């Protein structure tokens, strides 16, 4: 993903054009654009580049920027649960396949349902919440950036790679069984496919590898990786040492107070992702 610097810019440029071409529908288009970016890339970090454009377009229509911004940010994270190349979908498929839900069936369920959820949220915000600003609004236009050479080719390679991932994941699904026995599991296959895609993009699109580490997408992804891995490693080290008493007390709490499970999951995600998001949005 991070080797596809030109492709990420092309995705971003298309999203910006869509937003500027239809400013009156910013509350609907903002979440649609960020959702689509995440769906294709498997990470919400690609949506950072369109956030300034959302603010600019919203102010131009005298719409409170917090409305489309909040919708866009939430949609970018919801898109992770529907992306064929995201770890969340791969993990979910491992849980539901023994229950008879194949990988393509899972995608056919979560992609439309997550998209409709974002669309419903946009409708509620646009219809029932006040969104217009009062008085004059100062606008500061964002500068258009030229696409690097090979950007369109890199997107083509990336999309072909995503299709290959979906086809392979479908072929090794227990409910499909086109490939048996399975020597390369789905999560390992995704890493292999993504590394191959990155290598092809670097070779055929003549990407300067020294410039990759300076891109905002690379910095955001690396920051998130270090933060998430660090907290996960620390948490795993602590939990393994006290797993038995944790099981006993957690089971008792959840049995008597089931709602505490949702609260625990919510605060766990807040702990893991807050620091990485803060660093990502303030390079």
LINFENPE-V521305 format. One record per residue. N is the residue number from 1. RES is the residue in one letter. SS is DSSP state (~ for helix, > for strand, _ for the rest). Layout:
n: <N	N>
res: <RES	RES>
ss: <SS	SS>
//
This chain:
n: <1	2	3	4	5	6	7	8	9	10	11	12	13	14	15	16	17	18	19	20	21	22	23	24	25	26	27	28	29	30	31	32	33	34	35	36	37	38	39	40	41	42	43	44	45	46	47	48	49	50	51	52	53	54	55	56	57	58	59	60	61	62	63	64	65	66	67	68	69	70	71	72	73	74	75	76	77	78	79	80	81	82	83	84	85	86	87	88	89	90	91	92	93	94	95	96	97	98	99	100	101	102	103	104	105	106	107	108	109	110	111	112	113	114	115	116	117	118	119	120	121	122	123	124	125	126	127	128	129	130	131	132	133	134	135	136	137	138	139	140	141	142	143	144	145	146	147	148	149	150	151	152	153	154	155	156	157	158	159	160	161	162	163	164	165	166	167	168	169	170	171	172	173	174	175	176	177	178	179	180	181	182	183	184	185	186	187	188	189	190	191	192	193	194	195	196	197	198	199	200	201	202	203	204	205	206	207	208	209	210	211	212	213	214	215	216	217	218	219	220	221	222	223	224	225	226	227	228	229	230	231	232	233	234	235	236	237	238	239	240	241	242	243	244	245	246	247	248	249	250	251	252	253	254	255	256	257	258	259	260	261	262	263	264	265	266	267	268	269	270	271	272	273	274	275	276	277	278	279	280	281	282	283>
res: <X	X	X	X	X	X	X	X	X	X	X	X	X	X	X	X	X	X	X	X	X	X	X	X	X	X	X	X	X	X	X	X	X	X	X	X	X	X	X	X	X	X	X	X	X	X	X	X	X	X	X	X	X	X	X	X	X	X	X	X	X	X	X	X	X	X	X	X	X	X	X	X	X	X	X	X	X	X	X	X	X	X	X	X	X	X	X	X	X	X	X	X	X	X	X	X	X	X	X	X	X	X	X	X	X	X	X	X	X	X	X	X	X	X	X	X	X	X	X	X	X	X	X	X	X	X	X	X	X	X	X	X	X	X	X	X	X	X	X	X	X	X	X	X	X	X	X	X	X	X	X	X	X	X	X	X	X	X	X	X	X	X	X	X	X	X	X	X	X	X	X	X	X	X	X	X	X	X	X	X	X	X	X	X	X	X	X	X	X	X	X	X	X	X	X	X	X	X	X	X	X	X	X	X	X	X	X	X	X	X	X	X	X	X	X	X	X	X	X	X	X	X	X	X	X	X	X	X	X	X	X	X	X	X	X	X	X	X	X	X	X	X	X	X	X	X	X	X	X	X	X	X	X	X	X	X	X	X	X	X	X	X	X	X	X	X	X	X	X	X	X	X	X	X	X	X	X	X	X	X	X	X	X>
ss: <_	_	_	_	~	~	~	~	~	~	~	~	~	~	~	~	~	~	~	~	~	_	~	~	~	~	~	~	~	~	~	~	~	~	~	~	~	~	~	~	~	_	_	~	~	~	~	~	~	~	~	~	~	~	~	~	~	~	~	~	_	_	>	_	~	~	~	~	~	~	~	~	~	~	~	~	~	~	~	~	~	_	_	_	_	_	~	~	~	~	~	~	~	~	~	~	~	~	~	_	_	_	~	~	~	~	~	~	~	~	~	~	~	~	~	~	~	~	~	~	~	~	~	~	~	~	~	~	_	_	_	>	_	_	_	_	_	_	_	_	_	_	_	_	_	_	_	_	_	_	~	~	~	~	~	~	~	~	~	~	~	~	~	~	~	~	~	~	~	~	~	_	_	_	_	_	_	_	_	_	_	_	_	_	_	~	~	~	~	~	~	~	~	~	~	~	~	~	~	~	~	~	~	~	_	_	_	_	~	~	~	~	_	_	_	~	~	~	~	~	~	~	~	~	~	~	~	~	~	~	~	~	~	~	~	~	~	~	~	~	~	_	~	~	~	~	~	~	~	~	~	~	~	~	~	~	_	_	~	~	~	~	~	~	~	~	~	~	~	~	~	~	~	~	~	~	~	~	~	~	~	_	_>
//
